[in-house]
Amino acid sequence: MVKVYVDKVMPLVAANEEEALFVTQDGRAFEHGPIGKRIVSWWHKATGKNISTTELRKLTASTLHDADPVEKRKIQDHMCHKEATAEKY
């Protein structure tokens, strides 16, 4: 689901220079704050399914497991993982 979002939906809604995974209606990254609740709400509206932020984080990490090394490093950094930790889990 995340891959479909990134490949099909995100290009339609995100501003060209925006690097955030989830964006507001104007295509910009969410401001700092209760982002977890916003993402869970967005996901439910988009899919009709409930998913926790932890499940979404794990799904994202798993989806990108076979990504190129540069993309993998971005995810590892975002999740504050060392390379060994990211490879292990």
Rosetta blueprint (number, residue, H / E / L):
1 M L
2 V H
3 K H
4 V H
5 Y H
6 V H
7 D H
8 K H
9 V H
10 M H
11 P H
12 L H
13 V H
14 A L
15 A L
16 N L
17 E L
18 E L
19 E L
20 A L
21 L L
22 F L
23 V E
24 T L
25 Q L
26 D L
27 G L
28 R L
29 A E
30 F L
31 E L
32 H L
33 G L
34 P L
35 I H
36 G H
37 K H
38 R H
39 I H
40 V H
41 S H
42 W H
43 W H
44 H H
45 K H
46 A H
47 T H
48 G L
49 K L
50 N L
51 I L
52 S L
53 T H
54 T H
55 E H
56 L H
57 R H
58 K H
59 L H
60 T H
61 A H
62 S H
63 T H
64 L L
65 H L
66 D L
67 A L
68 D L
69 P H
70 V H
71 E H
72 K H
73 R H
74 K H
75 I H
76 Q H
77 D H
78 H H
79 M L
80 C L
81 H L
82 K L
83 E H
84 A H
85 T H
86 A H
87 E H
88 K H
89 Y L
